[in-house]
């Protein structure tokens, strides 16, 4: 896109949201970043504050959303996204997936904006189909502890499709698989920051279960490229974005140890309830309709991420 756009990013002070704001600004667009800072962090966007085309709005999207003037696109990323966050904030997670998505879609309808919903691979639950394709309906426990996040996103997808079909909103849905990179929180409970923090502190790396469960890790810059391609595409159904290179959790831990130069060992703890045993995206659709696939290899991505976390830890010290 060469035309300068005016974009709203909800959850813009979060991990992925802040990278989106940064990329949109770099592409010459005006960005309104909206976040209630429940799990977001002003430190993620403080370097953007001096930018003339950047505005931060401290707002809870479950209460209301008002943006004066023209609005060309809305990227709805507001939501707790890590297991620690959504297990500690179950009601807020459900509210932002339902009420927050409803209000964001209402704004998109009023402004005739393009709309991108950040959904998740968690809509597939503990999958019985592997790898996961977009036409798989999932295997989700709606009353388990993880159901607050899984069902919030499933509801958000249904609401988005309803606004697309009934109101003609130009809505797009991305199902994001495990993504990593700078600006993740060390304490958010996700695999990468947990391993990275433990490795850099010389602590044992905690593996839940025996470490044989699998994940696929995509570097954040690759994800952001895919997100923008989807936003401006004509694809109306959900699209998986992630890295199809699958590995076990223990293999990933070993890669983190290598990247950090740590000699830490592993310790095992019981596997949490409903924790997916496998997770790998089928990205055939993204390749076909977006001409997208990840470019950053794991070694390079982990090197960049290690530099970031070393800096954070030195600041804390």
Secondary structure as the mmCIF struct_conf table of DSSP 4:
data_model
#
loop_
_struct_conf.conf_type_id
_struct_conf.id
_struct_conf.beg_label_comp_id
_struct_conf.beg_label_asym_id
_struct_conf.beg_label_seq_id
_struct_conf.end_label_comp_id
_struct_conf.end_label_asym_id
_struct_conf.end_label_seq_id
BEND BEND1 UNK A 3 UNK A 3
STRN STRN1 UNK A 6 UNK A 10
TURN_TY1_P TURN_TY1_P1 UNK A 11 UNK A 13
BEND BEND2 UNK A 14 UNK A 14
HELX_RH_AL_P HELX_RH_AL_P1 UNK A 15 UNK A 26
TURN_TY1_P TURN_TY1_P2 UNK A 27 UNK A 28
STRN STRN2 UNK A 30 UNK A 35
BEND BEND3 UNK A 38 UNK A 39
HELX_RH_3T_P HELX_RH_3T_P1 UNK A 42 UNK A 44
TURN_TY1_P TURN_TY1_P3 UNK A 45 UNK A 45
HELX_RH_3T_P HELX_RH_3T_P2 UNK A 46 UNK A 48
TURN_TY1_P TURN_TY1_P4 UNK A 49 UNK A 50
TURN_TY1_P TURN_TY1_P5 UNK A 52 UNK A 53
STRN STRN3 UNK A 54 UNK A 58
TURN_TY1_P TURN_TY1_P6 UNK A 61 UNK A 63
BEND BEND4 UNK A 69 UNK A 69
STRN STRN4 UNK A 73 UNK A 76
BEND BEND5 UNK A 79 UNK A 79
BEND BEND6 UNK A 82 UNK A 82
HELX_RH_AL_P HELX_RH_AL_P2 UNK A 83 UNK A 88
HELX_RH_AL_P HELX_RH_AL_P3 UNK A 90 UNK A 95
HELX_RH_PI_P HELX_RH_PI_P1 UNK A 96 UNK A 100
HELX_RH_AL_P HELX_RH_AL_P4 UNK A 101 UNK A 111
TURN_TY1_P TURN_TY1_P7 UNK A 112 UNK A 112
STRN STRN5 UNK A 114 UNK A 120
HELX_RH_3T_P HELX_RH_3T_P3 UNK A 121 UNK A 124
STRN STRN6 UNK A 125 UNK A 125
BEND BEND7 UNK A 126 UNK A 126
BEND BEND8 UNK A 128 UNK A 131
STRN STRN7 UNK A 132 UNK A 132
TURN_TY1_P TURN_TY1_P8 UNK A 134 UNK A 135
STRN STRN8 UNK A 139 UNK A 139
TURN_TY1_P TURN_TY1_P9 UNK A 142 UNK A 143
BEND BEND9 UNK A 144 UNK A 144
TURN_TY1_P TURN_TY1_P10 UNK A 145 UNK A 146
HELX_RH_AL_P HELX_RH_AL_P5 UNK A 147 UNK A 167
STRN STRN9 UNK A 171 UNK A 176
STRN STRN10 UNK A 179 UNK A 180
TURN_TY1_P TURN_TY1_P11 UNK A 182 UNK A 183
TURN_TY1_P TURN_TY1_P12 UNK A 186 UNK A 187
BEND BEND10 UNK A 188 UNK A 188
HELX_RH_AL_P HELX_RH_AL_P6 UNK A 191 UNK A 201
TURN_TY1_P TURN_TY1_P13 UNK A 202 UNK A 202
HELX_LH_PP_P HELX_LH_PP_P1 UNK A 203 UNK A 204
STRN STRN11 UNK A 205 UNK A 208
TURN_TY1_P TURN_TY1_P14 UNK A 209 UNK A 210
BEND BEND11 UNK A 211 UNK A 211
STRN STRN12 UNK A 214 UNK A 216
STRN STRN13 UNK A 218 UNK A 219
HELX_RH_AL_P HELX_RH_AL_P7 UNK A 220 UNK A 231
TURN_TY1_P TURN_TY1_P15 UNK A 232 UNK A 232
BEND BEND12 UNK A 233 UNK A 233
BEND BEND13 UNK A 237 UNK A 237
STRN STRN14 UNK A 239 UNK A 241
BEND BEND14 UNK A 242 UNK A 242
STRN STRN15 UNK A 246 UNK A 248
HELX_RH_AL_P HELX_RH_AL_P8 UNK A 249 UNK A 260
TURN_TY1_P TURN_TY1_P16 UNK A 261 UNK A 261
STRN STRN16 UNK A 266 UNK A 269
HELX_LH_PP_P HELX_LH_PP_P2 UNK A 270 UNK A 272
TURN_TY1_P TURN_TY1_P17 UNK A 273 UNK A 274
BEND BEND15 UNK A 277 UNK A 277
STRN STRN17 UNK A 281 UNK A 281
HELX_RH_AL_P HELX_RH_AL_P9 UNK A 284 UNK A 290
BEND BEND16 UNK A 296 UNK A 296
HELX_RH_AL_P HELX_RH_AL_P10 UNK A 298 UNK A 316
#
